[in-house]
Amino acid sequence: MTNDVERAARCSLIESMKYARDVSAVMKSQLAALRAVDPDVCVIAFEGIDDKTVYYHWIRQIVPEFVYEPFLCKGKSKVLQLKKMLEQDLGGLSNGILFVIDRDFDDLCGHQSAEELFMTQAYSFENYLVNESVLDELLKNELHCHSAPACREDIRQLFRTQYTDFLSVTKELNYRLFVAKKYRIQRGKDLPKTLSRIANVTLSNVTSAQEPVYAQAVLAREPTEQEYAELSAEFLNLDPEKRYRGKFSLMFFVIGSDC
């Protein structure tokens, strides 16, 4: 039985290495094709489409004259994989390329910090979109609650209370994901993409969803009590607004605005 398990693990590792090599070859080919058309343009490697869109607006506000070409890598690991590959490239493909990643719960994943590598200080870019300042701008410009600062303050106060409750309700789920990431425990399937799976949000309160956290975040194996205990202090030291999973917070922000 032990030999079978070890053989299966080796096969899985070999397949992962082959996949990584193939992905690297595809990304290198795509980047080379881009460079062939425009060898001097600055390239920014993003995790995905949402990152590309958000950073476009932020960059335009800061340096509107900056011209660059987005390069999508389909995930944080692929961005870092591309960076590592280009560090070994002698053909000049690494010239003029920047890399943008979310911090998540695993930070740089063992990679060294570098001038060309930007990592969010929050969990992800979504965390920067969920705050009172953004809410106030939405109220004034999108929901036409202009010239009514007292009304907006009432709404912001409700948001502060509800958001604090939401972060408290999702604390256990974030803790589970934090431990899994730290111990490199693979997730069994996608995380919830609807708010109702992780919390019940109404205008008056926020309560836990009926679905237990082990069903919300299916893992390849269950973390042990010791693993949870070893990371308890580190997790409790995180700022929930900035360091809990940003996609959950954004779901709350979007749905909560419609309550």
C-alpha positions as CSV (number, residue, x, y, z in Angstrom):
1,M,0.0,0.0,0.0
2,T,2.8,2.4,0.9
3,N,4.6,1.8,-2.4
4,D,1.4,2.4,-4.3
5,V,0.9,5.8,-2.5
6,E,4.5,6.8,-3.1
7,R,4.2,5.8,-6.8
8,A,1.0,7.8,-7.2
9,A,2.6,10.8,-5.5
10,R,5.6,10.6,-7.9
11,C,3.3,10.4,-10.9
12,S,1.3,13.4,-9.7
13,L,4.6,15.3,-9.2
14,I,5.8,14.4,-12.7
15,E,2.5,15.4,-14.3
16,S,2.6,18.8,-12.4
17,M,6.1,19.4,-13.6
18,K,5.1,18.6,-17.2
19,Y,2.1,20.9,-16.9
20,A,4.3,23.7,-15.5
21,R,6.8,23.3,-18.3
22,D,4.0,23.4,-21.0
23,V,2.5,26.5,-19.4
24,S,5.9,28.2,-19.3
25,A,6.5,27.4,-23.0
26,V,3.0,28.8,-24.0
27,M,3.5,32.0,-22.0
28,K,7.0,32.5,-23.4
29,S,5.7,32.0,-26.9
30,Q,2.9,34.5,-26.4
31,L,5.3,37.1,-24.9
32,A,7.8,36.6,-27.7
33,A,5.0,37.1,-30.3
34,L,4.0,40.4,-28.5
35,R,7.6,41.6,-28.5
36,A,7.9,40.8,-32.2
37,V,5.2,43.3,-32.9
38,D,6.1,46.0,-30.4
39,P,9.6,45.3,-28.8
40,D,9.7,48.5,-26.8
41,V,6.3,48.6,-25.1
42,C,6.1,48.1,-21.4
43,V,4.3,44.9,-20.5
44,I,2.4,44.3,-17.2
45,A,1.7,40.7,-16.3
46,F,-1.6,40.4,-14.4
47,E,-3.4,37.4,-12.8
48,G,-6.6,37.8,-14.8
49,I,-9.2,40.0,-16.5
50,D,-10.5,41.7,-13.4
51,D,-7.0,42.8,-12.3
52,K,-6.4,44.2,-15.8
53,T,-9.5,46.3,-15.7
54,V,-9.1,47.6,-12.1
55,Y,-5.4,48.5,-12.5
56,Y,-6.2,50.2,-15.9
57,H,-8.4,52.7,-14.0
58,W,-5.9,53.2,-11.2
59,I,-3.0,53.7,-13.5
60,R,-4.9,56.2,-15.6
61,Q,-5.6,58.3,-12.5
62,I,-2.0,58.3,-11.5
63,V,0.0,58.5,-14.8
64,P,-2.5,59.0,-17.7
65,E,0.3,59.2,-20.2
66,F,1.7,55.8,-19.4
67,V,1.4,53.3,-22.3
68,Y,1.6,49.6,-21.5
69,E,0.4,46.2,-22.8
70,P,-1.5,43.9,-20.4
71,F,-0.4,40.3,-20.4
72,L,-2.8,37.8,-18.6
73,C,-1.4,34.8,-16.9
74,K,-4.5,33.1,-15.5
75,G,-3.5,33.1,-11.8
76,K,-0.9,34.3,-9.3
77,S,1.2,31.1,-9.6
78,K,1.4,31.7,-13.4
79,V,2.6,35.3,-12.9
80,L,5.3,34.1,-10.6
81,Q,6.1,31.2,-12.9
82,L,6.5,33.6,-15.8
83,K,8.8,35.8,-13.7
84,K,11.0,32.9,-12.8
85,M,11.2,31.7,-16.3
86,L,12.2,35.2,-17.6
87,E,14.9,35.4,-14.9
88,Q,16.6,32.5,-16.8
89,D,16.0,33.9,-20.3
90,L,19.0,35.4,-22.1
91,G,17.0,36.7,-25.1
92,G,15.9,40.0,-23.6
93,L,12.3,39.0,-23.0
94,S,12.4,40.2,-19.4
95,N,13.2,43.8,-20.4
96,G,10.4,46.2,-19.7
97,I,8.0,43.8,-18.0
98,L,6.3,44.3,-14.6
99,F,4.5,41.7,-12.6
100,V,1.4,42.4,-10.4
101,I,0.0,39.9,-7.9
102,D,-2.4,39.8,-5.0
103,R,-1.0,39.1,-1.5
104,D,-3.5,36.4,-0.6
105,F,-2.6,34.3,2.4
106,D,0.7,33.2,0.9
107,D,2.4,36.5,0.1
108,L,5.3,36.0,-2.4
109,C,5.2,32.2,-2.3
110,G,8.9,32.0,-1.5
111,H,9.9,34.4,-4.3
112,Q,12.2,37.3,-3.6
113,S,10.8,40.8,-3.6
114,A,11.9,42.9,-6.6
115,E,11.4,46.4,-8.1
116,E,9.5,44.9,-11.1
117,L,7.2,42.8,-8.8
118,F,4.2,44.6,-7.2
119,M,2.2,42.8,-4.5
120,T,-0.9,44.3,-2.8
121,Q,-0.5,45.0,0.9
122,A,-4.1,43.9,1.3
123,Y,-5.3,40.3,0.5
124,S,-6.2,41.4,-3.0
125,F,-7.3,44.4,-5.0
126,E,-10.9,43.8,-4.1
127,N,-10.2,44.8,-0.5
128,Y,-9.4,48.3,-1.7
129,L,-12.8,48.6,-3.2
130,V,-14.8,47.9,-0.1
131,N,-14.7,50.9,2.2
132,E,-16.6,54.0,3.2
133,S,-14.9,56.2,0.8
134,V,-15.9,54.1,-2.2
135,L,-19.4,53.8,-0.8
136,D,-19.7,57.6,-0.4
137,E,-18.7,58.1,-4.0
138,L,-21.2,55.5,-5.2
139,L,-24.0,57.2,-3.1
140,K,-23.2,60.6,-4.5
141,N,-22.6,59.7,-8.2
142,E,-24.3,56.4,-9.0
143,L,-27.3,56.5,-6.6
144,H,-27.7,60.2,-6.8
145,C,-27.6,60.8,-3.1
146,H,-25.8,64.1,-3.6
147,S,-26.3,67.2,-1.5
148,A,-27.5,65.0,1.4
149,P,-24.4,64.3,3.6
150,A,-26.5,63.5,6.6
151,C,-28.4,60.8,4.7
152,R,-25.1,59.4,3.4
153,E,-23.6,59.3,6.9
154,D,-26.6,57.2,8.1
155,I,-25.9,54.7,5.3
156,R,-22.1,54.7,6.0
157,Q,-22.8,54.0,9.7
158,L,-25.0,51.0,8.7
159,F,-22.3,49.8,6.4
160,R,-19.7,50.0,9.2
161,T,-21.8,47.9,11.5
162,Q,-22.9,45.4,8.8
163,Y,-19.4,45.0,7.4
164,T,-17.9,44.4,10.9
165,D,-20.6,41.7,11.4
166,F,-19.9,40.1,8.0
167,L,-16.1,39.9,8.7
168,S,-16.9,38.3,12.1
169,V,-19.3,35.8,10.5
170,T,-16.7,34.8,7.9
171,K,-13.8,34.6,10.3
172,E,-13.9,30.8,10.6
173,L,-14.0,30.4,6.8
174,N,-11.0,32.7,6.4
175,Y,-9.2,30.9,9.1
176,R,-9.7,27.6,7.3
177,L,-8.4,29.0,4.1
178,F,-5.5,30.6,5.8
179,V,-4.4,27.4,7.4
180,A,-4.9,25.5,4.2
181,K,-2.7,27.9,2.3
182,K,0.0,28.0,4.9
183,Y,0.2,24.2,4.9
184,R,-0.3,23.9,1.2
185,I,-3.4,21.8,1.5
186,Q,-5.1,21.7,-1.9
187,R,-8.8,22.8,-2.3
188,G,-11.2,20.2,-3.5
189,K,-13.4,22.5,-5.6
190,D,-14.1,26.2,-6.2
191,L,-14.9,28.5,-3.4
192,P,-18.4,29.9,-3.1
193,K,-19.3,32.5,-5.7
194,T,-22.6,33.5,-4.2
195,L,-22.9,35.4,-0.9
196,S,-25.8,33.3,0.4
197,R,-23.4,30.3,0.7
198,I,-21.2,32.1,3.3
199,A,-23.6,34.6,5.0
200,N,-27.2,35.7,5.2
201,V,-27.2,39.5,4.7
202,T,-30.2,41.7,5.2
203,L,-30.7,45.4,5.8
204,S,-31.1,44.7,9.5
205,N,-28.4,42.0,10.3
206,V,-25.8,39.6,9.1
207,T,-25.8,35.9,10.2
208,S,-24.0,32.8,9.3
209,A,-25.0,30.7,6.4
210,Q,-26.5,27.3,7.0
211,E,-23.7,25.6,5.1
212,P,-20.8,24.6,7.3
213,V,-17.3,25.9,6.5
214,Y,-15.9,22.5,5.6
215,A,-18.5,22.4,2.8
216,Q,-17.9,26.0,1.8
217,A,-14.2,25.3,1.4
218,V,-13.6,21.6,0.6
219,L,-10.0,20.6,1.2
220,A,-8.0,17.6,0.1
221,R,-7.5,16.8,3.8
222,E,-8.7,18.3,7.0
223,P,-6.2,20.5,8.9
224,T,-5.3,19.0,12.3
225,E,-6.0,20.8,15.6
226,Q,-2.3,21.3,16.0
227,E,-2.0,23.0,12.7
228,Y,-4.9,25.3,13.6
229,A,-3.3,26.1,17.0
230,E,0.1,26.8,15.5
231,L,-1.3,29.5,13.2
232,S,-3.9,30.9,15.6
233,A,-1.8,33.9,16.8
234,E,-0.7,34.8,13.3
235,F,-4.2,34.7,11.9
236,L,-5.7,36.7,14.8
237,N,-3.0,39.4,14.1
238,L,-4.5,40.0,10.6
239,D,-6.6,43.1,10.0
240,P,-9.9,41.5,8.8
241,E,-10.8,44.4,6.4
242,K,-7.4,44.3,4.7
243,R,-6.3,40.7,5.0
244,Y,-9.5,38.5,4.8
245,R,-10.4,37.2,1.3
246,G,-11.3,40.2,-0.8
247,K,-13.7,38.4,-3.1
248,F,-15.9,37.6,-0.2
249,S,-15.9,41.2,1.0
250,L,-16.7,42.5,-2.5
251,M,-19.7,40.1,-2.8
252,F,-21.0,41.5,0.5
253,F,-20.4,45.1,-0.8
254,V,-22.3,44.5,-4.0
255,I,-25.2,42.5,-2.6
256,G,-25.4,44.6,0.5
257,S,-25.8,47.7,-1.6
258,D,-29.0,46.2,-3.1
259,C,-30.6,45.3,0.3
